[in-house]
């Protein structure tokens, strides 16, 4: 543990500024949440990408949205094998214990994870193909989406198409979780897919009826 260092100065300074200027106006909210616990209405499964500004996009207060981030905002298939499954655990917690009303899978443009999956599937990223690559094995979840865009030849179009296919793959995988399917069928939960353009921050929503994204 001697290799663990103190917080970087710039982060510490930002914390001090936030604590002295912004926190006082929300002190009661933080105390209320600390005492009463969280009761978010929605879960958002988003990419780790630091450019995906979930808080800014939805304008929510602290405690309103349960957020889980991972590479390329993927939900893996239901695999109850007794191993470590961070995303599955987060989904289970949101559905069974937080009783959220909505699960939103949120993808975005210029996703590095999606780009890596395209390169891996094209044989252009041998490091990702190695068995010990955590990233590569995670991106295997996205492979079904790659097969669906096989007829798209323009690189930029393939990137965008796979970003959107990845959202659909995750939504399909979510319905493979028995507790999610039961909650959806009973009307307790609704599932949603969103894709956002990072440059313009325009949102497109997935219409499951026509399997197509429409501008929000």
C-alpha positions as CSV (number, residue, x, y, z in Angstrom):
1,X,0.0,0.0,0.0
2,X,3.0,2.3,0.3
3,X,2.7,2.9,-3.5
4,X,-0.7,4.6,-3.0
5,X,-0.2,8.4,-3.1
6,X,-2.2,11.4,-1.9
7,X,-4.9,12.9,-4.0
8,X,-3.5,15.0,-6.9
9,X,-3.3,18.7,-6.0
10,X,-5.7,19.9,-8.7
11,X,-8.4,17.5,-7.6
12,X,-7.9,18.5,-4.0
13,X,-8.2,22.1,-4.9
14,X,-11.4,21.5,-6.9
15,X,-12.9,19.6,-4.0
16,X,-12.1,22.4,-1.6
17,X,-13.7,24.9,-4.0
18,X,-16.8,22.7,-4.3
19,X,-17.1,22.2,-0.6
20,X,-16.9,25.8,0.2
21,X,-19.1,27.2,-2.6
22,X,-21.5,24.6,-3.9
23,X,-22.0,22.2,-1.0
24,X,-23.6,24.6,1.5
25,X,-26.5,25.2,-0.8
26,X,-27.2,21.4,-1.0
27,X,-26.3,20.5,2.6
28,X,-29.8,19.5,3.5
29,X,-30.1,17.2,0.4
30,X,-26.9,15.4,1.2
31,X,-27.9,14.9,4.9
32,X,-31.3,13.7,3.8
33,X,-29.8,11.1,1.4
34,X,-27.3,10.0,4.0
35,X,-30.0,9.3,6.6
36,X,-32.8,8.1,4.3
37,X,-30.8,6.3,1.6
38,X,-31.1,6.5,-2.1
39,X,-34.3,6.1,-4.1
40,X,-33.4,6.7,-7.8
41,X,-36.1,6.5,-10.4
42,X,-33.8,5.3,-13.2
43,X,-30.6,3.4,-13.8
44,X,-28.3,4.5,-16.6
45,X,-25.8,2.1,-18.1
46,X,-23.2,4.3,-19.8
47,X,-19.7,4.2,-21.2
48,X,-16.7,4.9,-19.0
49,X,-15.7,7.6,-21.5
50,X,-15.1,10.8,-19.5
51,X,-16.8,12.9,-22.3
52,X,-20.2,11.3,-21.6
53,X,-21.8,13.9,-19.4
54,X,-24.7,12.0,-17.9
55,X,-25.3,14.5,-15.1
56,X,-25.3,17.5,-17.5
57,X,-27.6,15.8,-20.0
58,X,-30.3,14.8,-17.6
59,X,-29.8,17.7,-15.1
60,X,-30.6,15.4,-12.2
61,X,-29.9,16.1,-8.6
62,X,-27.7,13.8,-6.5
63,X,-29.6,10.6,-5.7
64,X,-32.0,10.7,-8.7
65,X,-30.1,8.4,-11.1
66,X,-28.2,5.1,-10.4
67,X,-25.3,5.2,-12.8
68,X,-23.2,2.2,-13.9
69,X,-20.3,2.7,-16.3
70,X,-18.2,0.2,-18.3
71,X,-16.4,0.0,-21.6
72,X,-18.8,0.7,-24.4
73,X,-21.9,0.6,-22.2
74,X,-22.4,-3.1,-22.6
75,X,-24.6,-5.5,-20.7
76,X,-23.2,-9.0,-21.0
77,X,-25.5,-12.1,-21.4
78,X,-27.0,-13.6,-18.2
79,X,-24.3,-15.9,-16.9
80,X,-25.1,-17.2,-13.4
81,X,-21.8,-19.1,-13.0
82,X,-20.8,-17.9,-9.6
83,X,-18.0,-15.6,-10.9
84,X,-17.4,-11.9,-10.6
85,X,-19.9,-9.9,-12.8
86,X,-19.9,-6.2,-12.0
87,X,-22.5,-5.1,-14.5
88,X,-24.8,-7.9,-13.7
89,X,-24.5,-7.1,-10.0
90,X,-25.4,-3.5,-10.7
91,X,-28.4,-4.4,-12.7
92,X,-29.6,-6.9,-10.0
93,X,-29.2,-4.2,-7.3
94,X,-31.1,-1.6,-9.3
95,X,-34.0,-4.0,-10.1
96,X,-34.3,-6.0,-7.0
97,X,-33.4,-3.6,-4.3
98,X,-33.6,0.0,-5.6
99,X,-36.8,-0.8,-7.5
100,X,-35.9,1.6,-10.4
101,X,-38.7,2.3,-12.9
102,X,-36.4,2.7,-15.9
103,X,-33.2,1.2,-17.2
104,X,-31.4,3.3,-19.9
105,X,-28.5,2.0,-22.0
106,X,-26.7,5.1,-23.2
107,X,-24.1,4.9,-26.0
108,X,-22.2,7.7,-27.8
109,X,-20.3,8.8,-30.9
110,X,-16.6,8.2,-31.3
111,X,-16.6,5.4,-28.7
112,X,-13.1,3.9,-28.3
113,X,-14.4,0.6,-27.1
114,X,-16.5,0.2,-30.2
115,X,-13.5,1.2,-32.4
116,X,-11.4,-1.4,-30.6
117,X,-14.0,-4.1,-31.2
118,X,-14.1,-3.3,-34.9
119,X,-10.3,-3.5,-35.1
120,X,-10.2,-6.7,-33.1
121,X,-12.8,-8.4,-35.3
122,X,-10.9,-7.2,-38.4
123,X,-7.7,-8.8,-37.1
124,X,-6.1,-5.5,-36.6
125,X,-5.7,-5.6,-32.8
126,X,-3.9,-8.8,-31.8
127,X,-3.4,-7.6,-28.3
128,X,-7.2,-7.5,-27.8
129,X,-7.4,-11.1,-29.1
130,X,-5.2,-12.4,-26.4
131,X,-7.0,-14.5,-23.8
132,X,-5.7,-12.4,-20.9
133,X,-7.0,-9.1,-22.4
134,X,-9.7,-7.9,-20.1
135,X,-10.8,-5.4,-22.7
136,X,-10.8,-7.9,-25.6
137,X,-12.9,-10.4,-23.7
138,X,-15.3,-7.7,-22.6
139,X,-15.7,-6.5,-26.2
140,X,-16.6,-10.1,-27.2
141,X,-20.1,-9.1,-25.9
142,X,-20.3,-6.7,-28.8
143,X,-19.5,-9.3,-31.5
144,X,-23.2,-10.1,-32.4
145,X,-23.5,-6.4,-33.4
146,X,-20.5,-6.6,-35.7
147,X,-22.2,-9.4,-37.7
148,X,-25.2,-7.2,-38.2
149,X,-23.2,-4.4,-39.9
150,X,-21.2,-6.6,-42.2
151,X,-22.6,-4.9,-45.3
152,X,-21.5,-1.4,-44.2
153,X,-18.1,-0.5,-45.8
154,X,-17.6,3.2,-45.0
155,X,-15.5,3.3,-41.8
156,X,-17.3,6.2,-40.1
157,X,-20.7,4.7,-40.9
158,X,-19.6,1.3,-39.5
159,X,-18.4,3.0,-36.3
160,X,-21.8,4.8,-35.7
161,X,-23.8,1.7,-36.7
162,X,-21.9,-0.5,-34.3
163,X,-22.4,2.0,-31.5
164,X,-26.1,1.8,-32.0
165,X,-26.1,-2.0,-32.5
166,X,-24.2,-2.3,-29.2
167,X,-27.1,-0.5,-27.4
168,X,-29.5,-3.0,-29.0
169,X,-27.3,-6.0,-28.0
170,X,-27.3,-4.7,-24.4
171,X,-31.1,-4.3,-24.4
172,X,-31.5,-7.8,-25.7
173,X,-29.1,-9.2,-23.1
174,X,-31.0,-7.3,-20.4
175,X,-34.1,-9.2,-21.3
176,X,-32.2,-12.4,-20.7
177,X,-32.0,-11.7,-17.0
178,X,-35.0,-13.4,-15.5
179,X,-35.6,-10.7,-12.9
180,X,-35.4,-8.0,-15.5
181,X,-37.8,-9.8,-17.9
182,X,-40.2,-10.3,-15.0
183,X,-40.1,-6.6,-14.1
184,X,-40.6,-5.5,-17.7
185,X,-43.5,-8.0,-18.2
186,X,-45.2,-6.8,-15.0
187,X,-44.8,-3.1,-15.9
188,X,-42.5,-2.4,-13.1
189,X,-39.6,-1.4,-15.4
190,X,-39.3,0.0,-18.9
191,X,-36.1,-0.3,-21.0
192,X,-34.7,2.5,-23.1
193,X,-31.8,3.0,-25.6
194,X,-30.1,6.3,-26.2
195,X,-27.3,7.4,-28.4
196,X,-25.7,10.8,-28.2
197,X,-23.4,12.8,-30.5
198,X,-20.6,14.1,-28.3
199,X,-19.9,17.2,-30.5
200,X,-23.5,18.5,-30.6
201,X,-25.0,16.5,-27.7
202,X,-28.0,15.6,-29.7
203,X,-29.9,12.5,-28.4
204,X,-31.4,9.7,-30.5
205,X,-33.7,7.2,-28.9
206,X,-34.2,3.6,-29.9
207,X,-37.7,2.7,-31.1
208,X,-38.1,-1.0,-30.4
209,X,-41.1,-1.2,-32.7
210,X,-39.1,-0.5,-35.8
211,X,-35.6,-1.3,-34.4
212,X,-34.4,2.2,-35.4
213,X,-33.0,5.3,-33.7
214,X,-34.9,8.5,-33.9
215,X,-33.8,12.1,-33.1
216,X,-35.0,13.1,-29.6
